[in-house]
Amino acid sequence: MVDPLVSIVSPVYNGEKYFRNCIQAVLNQSYNNYEYVILDNASTDSTPNIIEEFSSKNERIKVFRNTATLKIIDNWNESLKYISSESKWVKFAFADDILFPNCVEEMVR
């Protein structure tokens, strides 16, 4: 049996203070069948640079950027448009979240 695909989604705006830790925690998941979708809500700080730092080294990360800043809930909803149609579960990981390494594995179980 194949593990179901999980979409981990980070809608982010100006998250430079914490986002590096969030991304690293997502990439450290013990569960392997996941995609990581990041939607930058037209950040004006170093968030785009942090995203590039990680996405250039990991093809699992799918990056999208709004041309203008959306309201927070609109950005969350917009981020869901980018997940795979094959995905069975969605886990949000916001900029200041740090997921335990077994978070997604336990969620799926």
C-alpha positions in Angstrom: 0.0 0.0 0.0 1.3 3.4 -1.0 1.3 6.1 1.6 -1.2 8.9 0.7 0.2 12.2 -0.6 0.1 15.0 1.9 0.3 18.6 1.0 2.0 20.8 3.5 1.1 24.4 2.8 2.7 27.6 4.1 1.0 30.8 3.1 3.5 33.4 4.3 3.8 37.2 4.6 6.9 38.9 6.0 7.9 35.8 8.0 11.7 36.4 8.0 12.0 36.1 11.8 10.7 32.5 12.0 10.2 31.1 8.6 13.6 29.5 8.2 12.8 27.3 11.2 9.4 26.4 9.8 10.8 25.3 6.5 13.5 23.2 8.1 10.9 21.5 10.3 8.8 20.6 7.3 11.8 19.2 5.5 12.7 17.1 8.5 9.4 15.1 8.5 9.7 11.4 9.0 6.8 10.9 6.5 8.1 11.0 3.0 5.2 11.2 0.6 4.5 14.9 0.8 4.7 18.0 -1.3 5.5 21.4 0.2 3.6 24.4 -1.2 4.7 27.9 -0.2 2.7 30.9 -1.2 4.5 34.2 -0.5 1.9 37.0 -0.1 4.1 39.7 -1.7 6.5 39.9 1.3 8.6 43.0 1.6 11.2 41.6 4.0 13.8 38.8 3.3 11.1 36.1 3.2 11.6 35.6 -0.6 15.3 35.1 -0.1 14.7 32.5 2.6 12.3 30.7 0.3 14.8 30.7 -2.5 17.6 29.5 -0.2 15.6 26.3 0.5 13.7 25.8 -2.8 16.9 26.0 -4.9 18.1 22.9 -3.0 14.9 20.9 -2.7 12.6 20.1 -5.6 9.8 19.0 -3.3 9.2 22.7 -2.5 6.7 24.4 -4.9 6.9 28.2 -4.6 4.3 30.7 -5.7 4.1 34.5 -5.1 1.2 36.9 -5.1 1.8 40.1 -7.1 -0.2 42.0 -4.5 -0.8 41.4 -0.8 -4.1 39.5 -0.1 -6.0 39.6 3.2 -4.8 36.8 5.4 -7.7 34.4 4.9 -7.8 35.1 1.2 -4.1 34.1 1.1 -4.7 30.9 2.9 -7.5 30.0 0.5 -5.3 31.0 -2.5 -2.6 28.7 -1.3 -4.9 25.7 -1.5 -5.3 26.2 -5.2 -1.7 25.1 -5.7 -1.9 21.6 -4.0 -1.8 18.5 -6.1 -5.1 16.9 -7.1 -3.6 13.7 -5.8 -3.3 15.0 -2.3 -5.4 13.2 0.3 -4.5 15.5 3.3 -3.5 19.1 3.9 -1.4 20.3 6.8 -0.9 24.0 7.2 2.5 25.1 8.5 2.5 28.9 9.2 5.7 30.9 9.3 6.0 30.7 13.1 5.1 27.0 13.3 7.6 24.3 14.0 6.3 20.8 13.3 7.6 17.9 15.3 9.5 15.5 13.0 6.7 12.9 13.2 3.8 15.3 12.9 2.7 14.3 9.4 3.3 10.6 10.0 1.1 10.7 13.1 -1.5 12.8 11.3 -1.8 10.3 8.5 -1.8 7.3 10.9 
